[in-house]
């Protein structure tokens, strides 16, 4: 088994936490786990004129890291963002420090550690294949058959609930539209032969109430925005 595949099989779920639509991996745990797999691993925080970030008045702040292990070096970068995942135009050193460590965790994903979360999955490949469907499988390839959509809703919240409850058949298995992962919803929003399904999928993707109304265990990524990391 290639080392990359071995690292990809590490289940990191118990060391993540969600903030909004993003899932963050504890950088301390990630680095400790990575060193077990690559004892010779080193990392570097890139500096520019002695500062650990690049700043542009028009675009904000950006940090960079690189990780070297087993003769390979991968670089990564990440903008400094606020709690709403918007670029910070006036960042503090605390904001920059947090982003550097998140960038490091994201950097480790280039070697495979937690990469499945960035890809929109909730388990590594082996465990994913063995996981029974529970309202929607990650990475499902749409081949849909529309079941039934309820009567028009009276409010945005009701419309979102209606969209979430929409029944759809993918590869012979019935799911609720709201239980599908982001990657599948994006496909359906653009490619579904059913106008109703396209509208429902777009509503779920666009409406910020999705996370408030339906608590799901689906990490929409290391989604990316593909950010990953931890405050601690």
Secondary structure, 3 states (H helix, E strand, C coil): CCHHHHHHCCCCHHHEEEECCEEEECHHHHHHHHHHHCCCCEEEECCECCECCEEECCCEEEEEEEEEECCEEEEEEEECECCCCCECCCCCHHHHHHHHHHHHHHHHHCCCCCHHHHCCCCCCHHHHHHCCCCCCCCCCCCCEEECCCCCCCCCHHHHHHHHHHCEEEECCEEEEHHHCCHHHHHHHHHHCCCHHHHHHHHHHHHCCCHHHHCCCCCCCCCCCCCCCCCCC
